[in-house]
Amino acid sequence: MSPLFLLFAALAQTPTPPDDAAEAPAPASAEAKDEDEDEGPWTGSFGLGASFFTGNSRSFTLTGDALAEYESPVWALTLEADGAYGNAAAEDEGEREATARNLGGWARGDYRFTSLLSAYTFLGAETDQLASLELRTHAELGLGFTVLERDKEAQELLLRLYLGGSYARDRRFQYFPTRENLPDVTLWSPAVGVAFRYDVNERVHLREDAQLLSDIFDEARVIVDSTSKLSVDLTDRFALTTFFEVRHDSAPAAEKVRTDTSLSLGAELEL
């Protein structure tokens, strides 16, 4: 098991400071309630992570992510972006080798018909040079089904399933070791997704987003994306975060492996 998850598990078991709300005067409680009511429908956050090594190997990796969310009883909008950049070289080698060069941005809108049923649209674009992906554009339409939902006393529990239709186009270009044009690939497929949100307690939050695409027209191709996030709040606005990502493409560009995984640790500031 990853030591990062053990660290977060230990922090999660740290006793929560006693609640002095019962001893506080009534006006202070009303004041806190007013502050909660003043919060607008928009929330946001951004995070950064970095690693540096020197000595027998010289390498660094920088990661970043940003998130903005709008929530109302009927409408929901999510804007998200993330990226990574890194390279490495042995001490006796002058030329450095890329270890991460990717960037992506996504927008998602949901309209809730009832507490159980919603419609959504999704647009995205991303690039990943190590995977020989110059640009992937992605559009999706479908329905969402809320299986579990609870938002009581700032402790959220949500399980939502998605079923829709997807179109994606990959513009491929080989960046390493030599630069070379590759055939583009189009993907028409049904889309199955899941969104899971669970607040272990007031400080520890678990998030999971996963999606499955399977081509139904051309050669058999399956794409799976999964992002797991665990965060521990150190203050009301500052948290330590860890991300575990899995990306699988059953028909990647030539000479590329099918599955990429990444584990990253960083810090996040809530806006």
SULTAVEN-V34977 format. One record per pair of residues at least 12 apart in sequence whose ideal C-beta (glycine too) atoms are under 7 Angstrom apart, sorted by sequence separation. I is the first residue (numbers start at 1). J is the second residue. D is the distance in Angstrom with one decimal. If there is no record, write none. Layout:
# SULTAVEN-V34977
I/J/D, I/J/D
This chain:
# SULTAVEN-V34977
50/62/5.2, 87/99/5.7, 108/120/6.4, 109/121/5.2, 125/137/5.3, 147/159/4.5, 172/184/6.1, 196/208/4.2, 212/224/5.4, 229/241/6.4, 230/242/5.2, 67/80/5.2, 86/99/4.3, 147/160/6.8, 171/184/5.3, 172/185/6.7, 246/259/6.9, 247/260/4.6, 49/63/4.2, 86/100/4.0, 108/122/4.9, 124/138/4.2, 146/160/5.0, 147/161/6.2, 170/184/6.2, 195/209/5.5, 211/225/4.9, 229/243/5.4, 66/81/5.0, 85/100/6.0, 145/160/6.8, 169/184/6.7, 170/185/4.4, 210/225/6.8, 246/261/5.2, 48/64/5.3, 65/81/6.9, 84/100/4.1, 85/101/5.8, 107/123/5.0, 123/139/5.6, 144/160/5.4, 145/161/4.8, 194/210/5.1, 210/226/4.2, 227/243/6.5, 228/244/4.5, 245/261/6.7, 47/64/6.9, 65/82/3.9, 122/139/7.0, 169/186/5.1, 193/210/6.6, 245/262/4.8, 47/65/5.1, 64/82/6.6, 84/102/5.5, 106/124/4.0, 122/140/4.0, 144/162/5.1, 193/211/4.3, 209/227/5.1, 227/245/5.1, 46/65/6.8, 64/83/5.7, 83/102/6.0, 105/124/6.9, 121/140/7.0, 168/187/4.4, 226/245/6.9, 244/263/5.2, 46/66/4.3, 83/103/3.8, 104/124/6.8, 105/125/5.8, 121/141/5.4, 142/162/5.7, 143/163/5.8, 191/211/6.5, 192/212/4.6, 208/228/5.2, 226/246/4.4, 63/84/4.6, 83/104/6.9, 104/125/6.8, 142/163/5.5, 143/164/6.6, 167/188/5.9, 243/264/5.0, 45/67/5.2, 62/84/6.9, 82/104/6.1, 104/126/3.1, 120/142/6.0, 142/164/1.7, 191/213/5.6, 207/229/4.2, 224/246/7.0, 225/247/5.6, 242/264/6.8, 44/67/6.1, 61/84/6.5, 62/85/5.2, 81/104/6.7, 103/126/6.8, 141/164/5.4, 142/165/6.4, 166/189/5.2, 242/265/5.1, 44/68/4.2, 62/86/6.6, 81/105/4.3, 102/126/6.9, 103/127/5.6, 119/143/5.8, 120/144/5.4, 140/164/5.3, 141/165/5.9, 189/213/4.5, 190/214/6.5, 206/230/5.6, 224/248/4.3, 44/69/6.9, 61/86/3.3, 102/127/6.4, 118/143/7.0, 140/165/7.0, 165/190/6.2, 166/191/4.0, 189/214/5.2, 223/248/6.9, 241/266/5.4, 42/68/6.7, 43/69/5.1, 60/86/5.9, 80/106/4.9, 102/128/4.1, 117/143/6.7, 118/144/4.1, 140/166/4.5, 165/191/6.5, 187/213/6.5, 189/215/5.1, 190/216/6.8, 205/231/4.9, 223/249/5.3, 241/267/6.8, 59/86/6.7, 164/191/4.7, 188/215/6.8, 189/216/5.8, 240/267/6.0, 241/268/4.8, 42/70/5.4, 59/87/6.7, 79/107/5.4, 101/129/4.1, 117/145/6.5, 138/166/7.0, 139/167/5.1, 187/215/5.3, 188/216/6.6, 204/232/5.5, 222/250/4.4, 41/70/5.4, 59/88/3.2, 101/130/6.2, 116/145/6.5, 162/191/7.0, 163/192/6.0, 188/217/5.3, 203/232/5.9, 221/250/5.5, 238/267/6.9, 239/268/4.8, 41/71/5.6, 58/88/6.8, 78/108/4.5, 100/130/6.9, 116/146/5.2, 138/168/4.4, 162/192/6.9, 203/233/4.4, 221/251/4.3, 41/72/5.5, 57/88/6.0, 58/89/5.4, 98/129/6.8, 115/146/6.5, 137/168/6.9, 162/193/3.7, 238/269/5.8, 77/109/5.2, 98/130/6.4, 136/168/6.1, 137/169/5.3, 219/251/6.6, 237/269/6.1, 57/90/5.8, 58/91/6.6, 161/194/5.6, 237/270/4.5, 57/91/6.8, 76/110/4.2, 110/144/6.3, 136/170/5.0, 187/221/6.5, 56/91/5.3, 160/195/4.7, 55/91/6.9, 75/111/6.1, 135/171/4.6, 74/111/6.5, 133/170/6.1, 134/171/4.5, 158/195/6.8, 159/196/5.4, 231/268/6.4, 61/99/6.3, 74/112/5.5, 134/172/6.2, 158/196/6.9, 61/100/5.7, 133/172/6.3, 134/173/4.1, 158/197/4.1, 59/99/6.6, 132/172/5.3, 157/197/6.9, 132/173/6.3, 156/197/5.2, 157/198/5.5, 120/162/6.6, 132/174/4.8, 132/175/6.7, 156/199/5.0, 155/199/4.6, 168/213/7.0, 129/175/4.4, 130/176/6.9, 166/213/5.5, 154/202/6.3, 142/191/6.2, 132/182/6.1, 140/191/5.4, 182/253/5.7, 182/254/6.6, 98/176/6.5, 174/253/6.9, 172/253/5.1, 131/252/6.6, 132/253/3.7, 131/253/6.5, 132/256/6.0, 131/256/5.7, 16/201/6.5, 16/202/6.4, 12/200/5.6, 12/201/6.9, 12/204/4.3, 47/241/5.7, 63/264/5.2, 63/266/6.3, 49/264/5.1, 49/265/6.0, 49/266/2.9, 48/266/5.7, 47/266/4.9, 48/267/6.4, 12/232/7.0, 47/267/6.2, 11/232/4.8, 47/268/3.7, 8/230/5.2, 45/268/5.4, 46/269/6.2, 8/232/5.5, 45/269/6.4, 5/230/6.8, 45/270/4.7, 45/271/6.1, 44/271/4.1, 8/242/6.4, 5/242/7.0, 4/242/4.8, 4/263/6.8, 2/263/6.2, 4/265/5.5
